[in-house]
Amino acid sequence: MTHASPDTGTTPRDAVPVCRPLDIGDNGVVLPTDELAPGLWREAMREALASPRFDGGAAAPGNSGECVVLGKATVAKVQRRAHERLDVLLEFDELRRIADVPAPALLDHGAVDLGGVSVWWTVLERARGDHGDGTPDLLPSRQRAVARVLRRWHAYGDASLGPRLDDPGMAGLFFGEIRARAPGAARRLAAELDAACRGAEMTAVHGDAAVGHNVLFRAADVTAVLDPGAVRVAPPMLCLGWTVAVDLGLGGSVEAALTGYAASVADRELLHRVLPLLVTRRLADVQRLGDAAAARHLGDWLASRRPDLLELAVAGSGPGSDRAQIDPF
C-alpha cells in the first residue's frame, strides 16, 4: 500500500488513476448477494470460535444469523454472502495502523475450503460507541469528524484495489435501486455522473460512511468506521458527496463536511456537480423507506438547487423489481 500525506492532500503514487468514461448503459448488472449454504459459514464459524484470539468461548451469544458472534472484547465474524470479501477487512486493518483510521483491529483470520468453496472467517476487536443519528446538537461536529477520517482514507488507501466506478456495469449499479424502478431515470443520472467524473483523479474510497451510516461515536469523536460500500475506487468527492447526502437527511450541512475534510483540498466544482445526483439517489431511498423527516430535508435542498431532479427521485422510489442487489455505496 502506498502512503500519502493528508496534510497536503497529495498522494505520491506512481500513477494516480483517472476516471474513464462510465458504462452508462442499462445492462442489468447486479452484484451477487446470494447467501452461502448454512453448512459453509457454520463450519467457518467453528474455526473462528476455536481461535485463541476469540474471548467468548464456543457458546457465546450471537446475532446476524450466527455469522457474527460476540465475545467480551472481540467479535467472531464469518462470510455469509457471495460478495463479501476478506480483502476489505485486511485493508481496513492496514488503514487503521498506518492512517489512524478508527476501525476494529483484525486479530485473526483464515478460511475453510468445503467442496471447492472457500469461506473466510475473522476475529475482530469489538467496536464500541454510539450510532450518530440520534443527537442533533452533535451533528455538525460529527460531520467534521467523519470528513477528517475520509480524507485520511482517500490519502492512504490502496487505489489499485477494485471495483472501480468506471468498471463495466458499475455506473448502472450505482443507481441500482432507482434503475430497478425507473431505468430511464437511472440512465439520466448515470449520464450526468459520467459527465462530472470523466477525467477526475480517483482514490480509494469508503463509499458509505456518514454520521448516519456505518460510524460509531463517543460524543463528537469517531470511535469506529464500519462496513464500506462495494465501489472501492472513485473520485474522492463522490465519497464525500454521499456522506453529505446522507447527513443532509439528518439536517446536516455541506459546509460542516467541507470544513472537516479541509476545504482547501476539496474539489468544490466536482462536489457541486455530483452532490445533486447523490441527493436524488438518497431521496429516493428515504422515500421508499418511509423516512418523512429525511425526505423533507433532502427534498427542500434539491428543490432549491436542482428541482428538475425531483421527479427522478419520485420515480426511483416507486414499486420495482425485488431482484437481490446491493448499493455500491
N, C-alpha and C positions, 0 to 999 in steps of 0.2 A: 504494500500500500504506500503510495506517495504521500508526502507530508506537505502542508501548506501553512501559510501564515494568516490567521484570521485577523491580525492587526492591520494588514494591508489590503486584504480582500483578494490577494493574488494566489494562484495555485500553481506551484512550479512543477508542472507535469511536462513530459516530453512532448505531448501533443494533446491539447485541450480539445475534447470532442465538440463538434459543431452540429447543430440540429439540421438534418437533411430534410427534404420535402416529406411531409407526413403522408401516410397512406390514408386518404380520407374517403375511400370507397367503403360502402356499407357491405362488407363481406361476411358479416355474421361471426367474426372471430370471438370466441369466448375462452376464458381460462378454465382448464379442467379443475373442478372443485369436488369431484366425487369423493365420498368417504371411502377410506380403506376398509377392507374386511376387518371386523372386530378382532378376529384372531391375530391379525398382524400387529395392530397397535397394542393389544393386550400383552403380547409377547415382548414388545419393546418396553412397555411399562414395567414388566417384571425385571428386565435388565436395569432400568433406571432406579427402581426401588432397591435393588441389590447393590447399587453404587455406594462406596464408603463415604461419598460426599453428601448423600441424602440423609437428613437427620430426622425423618419422620417415621421410619420403620415400614414394614411391608403392609401394615393395616392402616396406614394414615388415611384420614378422610380426604375425599377428592371432590372435584367438580368438573365441569366441561366434559361430561360423559366419560369420566375416568381417564381422559387424556391429559389432565392436569391434576396432580396430587400434591397437596400442601403439606410441608413439614413445618418445623418450628421456625427455622430461619432460611429454609430452602424450598424449592419447588421442583418436582419432577414433571417434565413436560415431554410428550411424545408426538410424533407426526400423526395426524388424523386424516388429512385430506391430501389429494394428489399434488396440489400446487404448493404445499408448504415445503420450504427449503431450509436445510440446515445452514447454508452459507449466509443466510440473513442473520441468524443468531451469532455466527462466527464473526461477521463484520461488526455487528453490534458490540461484541466484546472488545474488538480491536479499537473501535472508536471510543469506547469507554476508557480505554487505557491511554491512548495517545492524544485524544482531543478533548478530554474532560466532558464527554457526553454522558450524562447520568443515565445509566441503563443497568439492569440486573447483571451481575457478574456471571459468566458461564463457568461453572465449577467442574463439570464433567460432561462428556458426551460420547456417543457411539452409535452403532447401527446393528440391526439384526437382519439377516437375509433368510426369507422364507419363500420357497418356491420361486426363486429368481427375483423377488421384490425386496428391495432394501428399504427399511423403515428406521428413521433416526430417533434417538432419544437424547434427552439432556437433563442435567441437574443445574438449576439456576439459583442465584441468590433471590430470596423472596422480596419483591418490591414493596416498599411502604410509602404511604402518602394518601392524599385525598384527591378525588376527582375534582376538576376545576370548574364545573359548570353551575355550581350552586352558591357562589359567593360573589355577587355583583360588584361589591366595593373593591375586591381584589383584581377585578378583570383587567384593568389597564396594566398593572404591574406584572400580572401573569402573562399577558400578551407580550410584553417586553422580554420577559424571561424565556418564553418559548422561542421567540425570534432569535435571541442570542444563541440558544442551543442549535437552532437550524443553521445559523451562519457558520458555526464550527463544523457541523455535519457537512455542509457544502464545501468547506475549505479542505477538510481532511479525508473525506470519503473516497473510496476507490471507484473512479468513473469508468473503469474497464469492465465492471460487472454490469450485467443486463438484468431485465429487459430495458431497452431504450424507448423513449417516446416515439422515435421515428422508425422503430421496427415495424415490419408488415403487420397490419391489423390493430396496432396499439392505439392509434388515434380514435378509431371507431369504438374500441373497447373503453377508452377513457370516458366516453359519454354513454356507456353501456346501458344504464337504466333508461335514459332518455331514448336511446336507439331502439330498445325493446318496445317502447310505446309510441314513439313518433320518429321513425327513421329519417324523415326529411328534416326535422328539427336538428337531429344529431349531425347530419351531414353539413348543415349550415354552420353549426357551432364548430365542427371539426375543420371546415374550410377557413374560418376566422382564426382558429388556433394555429393552423398551418401558416397563414399569412403573418401572424405575430411572431412565431417561434423560428421560422426558417432562417438559418444563418446565425442564430443565437448560440453563444457558448453554453455547453451543458456541464453539469456536475453530478456527482452522486447526490441523491435526494432521499429524504424520508418519505414524503408524499402524503402522510396522513397524521401529522402531529398538530394539535391546536389546544388551546385551553379546554375546549370541549371534546377533544378526541385524543386518546392514547397517551396522555400525560398525567402524571401524579405530582402533587404539590404538598409542601409544608409551608403554610402561609403563602408568600409570593415566590418561594423558591421551588424550582423543578427538582423533584427527587427521583423521578424515573420517566424515561421515554420508552414507550412500548411498541407494539407491532407496526412496522412500516407498510406502506402500500406496495403494490406489485410492480409499478414502474420504478426502476431504480436509478435511471439516468435521464435527466431532463434539464431544461433551463431552470436555474435556482428560483427565479421569480414565479415559476409555475408552482413550485413547492410552497414558497412564502404566500403566494396568492391564495392557494387552497386553505392555508392556515387562516388567513384574513377572512375568507368567505365563510368558513365555519364559525369564526368568532364574531363576525358581524351579526350572525343569527342570535348571539347571546347579548347583543347590544355593544359590541366592541367597536374599535375604530381602526382605520388604515394606519393612521399616524403612530399609534402606540406600537404596532408591529414594526413599522419602519424605524422608529427610534431604537428599539431593541436590536434590530438587525444591523443598524448603522446606516443611516440614510445616505451617507457619502459613497457607499459601495453598492447600494441597491440600484438596479436599473429601473428607474421610475417609469420611463416610457414603456418598457415591456410590461411592467406590472399594471400600468394603466390600460394596456390593450387586453391582457389576459384576465384581469380581475372580473369584468362583467360576465365573461363566459363562465368563469368558475362560480360566480354568484348565481347565475342562471341554473347551473347544474345543482348547486346546493339548495336553491329554492325549490326545484323540482323534487329533490329528496325530502325536504321537510314537509312539503305539501302532501306528498304521498304517505308520510309517516304521521300526519295529523298534528304537527307541532305548530300551532297557530301563532304563538309568540315569535318564534324564529321566522316564520313565513312573513309576518308583518314587518319585522326589521329588514329582512332581505328584499321584500317587495318594495318597500319605501326607498331603499337605497338604489335599487335597479330602476325604479320609475323616475328618479331624479337624474339618472345618468344615461341609461340605455333602455328607454321604455319599449323600444322595438323588440327587445328580447323577452319581455314578459309573456307574450303568447307562446314562446318556445318552452318556457318553464311550465306553463299550464298544460301544454300538450304532452310534455315529458313526464308529468306526474299522473297521467290518466291510466286507465286499465291497459295492460300489456302482457307480454309473454312472461310466463313463470319459469322460463329456462334458467337453469342454475348458472350464475356468473358472479364474479366479484369485481368491485371497482378497483382500477389500478391505483387510484389514490383514495 
